[in-house]
Amino acid sequence: MILSLWLAFYLGERGYNRDRKDKIEEHKQLVKSEVELLKNSLKQLLIAVTEQIAILKAYNEEQNFILGFRADVQVDFLKFIDIKNVYEYYGIKDQNKIDSINELLSLLFSLHDFRHSLRDSLRTALEKHTIHEQGFYLYRKLMYKILHEIANKRAIEIKPEVGGFKINFGGNDFAEQFFHLNQAVLANPDLMTDKNEVDRPKLIELFIMPVIELSSRFIPLDEDAIEVSDVANEVNSSWINMKAVMSAHYSEIDTHIATLEKVEEEIQKFLELKK
């Protein structure tokens, strides 16, 4: 009877130890497989992050509103990994490794809404820029429509000549100076870019600022000067706001670049960690 009980206990304990050993081994394999999954996912993420950094840097240099997105800059793989197993694999008593893992995870979680944040930054900048750009485009009204109205109202004689017209404004100094400034700017080759587009900074420098200065000398006595001043100041204000919007946007892009570079650094550190 005693022998039978002992044998049953022995066999039971042996079976329990074997099962326990098997479970420990299974757990080790699970932990190892999850760490390998994390590493493989991080390697793919590292490639995407490096390429996204290059895209953002090029975007900040070209400043053309054409922003590329790497769809695989995402951390959805974290949903399939038990982080406790990662800590267990590298040893919970090694503070340096724990700190490295903590930093990595913190940065990875910050990428959770990265694409949304980047798209939102671009969309907001475009919306604000477009609003201010409408004010900037009033330079066309100033350069053509208002000039035409002043010429029709103030000119007492218009004679065609080579390259344009000669207008006698009958001693109206503002109208005459505004006309000559306009014509000089339109004839200036620096006004246009190589792509045959108006060089906006040059337009402000060559036309808008001189117009503001010119009109200020005839305010408040000349009603045309008042109108021209109002429009010119609106153009200049819109230009300043456009630059401010884009400066803020590109600063945001720099922040995204800095974050991605830190992610890149921490991924590389983690991939070099030894058990």
Phi, psi and omega in degrees: 000311180296319180297320180294318179296318180296318180296319179296318179296316181298312181295322179294315180295322180295317178295319179297316180296322179294317179296320180295319178296319179296319180294321178297318180293319177298320179295318178299318179294322178296314180299314181298316181295323179291322177294321178294321176299317179297315181298314180297320179294321180291326178296318178293319179296322181300318178298313181296318181296316179299318180290322179294323177300314180297320179296315182292322179294319178295321180297318180292332179282317184279327178050055184243010179067008178259096186251122179270147180236131171269111183298335183272012168276081183208161184235033179299335181297339180296337179293340184256010183237129175275107186299330179302324180292329179292315177298318181297319183298318184268354176097113184285353180264353180267099187296325180297317179291321178299316179298319180296316179294318179301314181297317179299311182297321178300316180291322179296317179294333178289343178274359185305318181247028185301309183297319178297316181296318181293315179296320180295321179298315180293316182297316180296317180297318180296317180298312180293318180298318181297319179299312181289330180296327177299321176291323180296321183292357174295348177300330179294318177298319181293318187283332185241297188296308182294320177300317180298318180295317180295318181297316180294326184277323188257338184290138175252348177201134178233121180239129175292144176213171181302124178086004179159225183225153171250121185244131175261112183268011175061035177088005177280098187299317182297311181301317181294315182291323178296319179297312183293323176298314180302311182295322180295320180292316181297331180273352184281120181295339180288348182290334184251146177275177177296338179269012180061037176244155178296127175281106188299312177301321178294322178300316178296316183292314188275333188238303189295310181295316175298325178294319179298316180294316181298309184295329181297334181282347183244006177267136010257013188285329184254119182293327177295321179296324179296314180296314180299318179298316180301313182291317181298319178292327176295318178298313181296318178298318179296320178297316178299317180293321177301314180295322180294318179299313183288327176298317178295320180295313181291334173293321176297318179298320177300322178295318177298319179299315180299319179296314181295323178295323177292319176301313179304314180296314184289326176297314180299320177297316182295318181295341179266355180297140175254148180293000000 
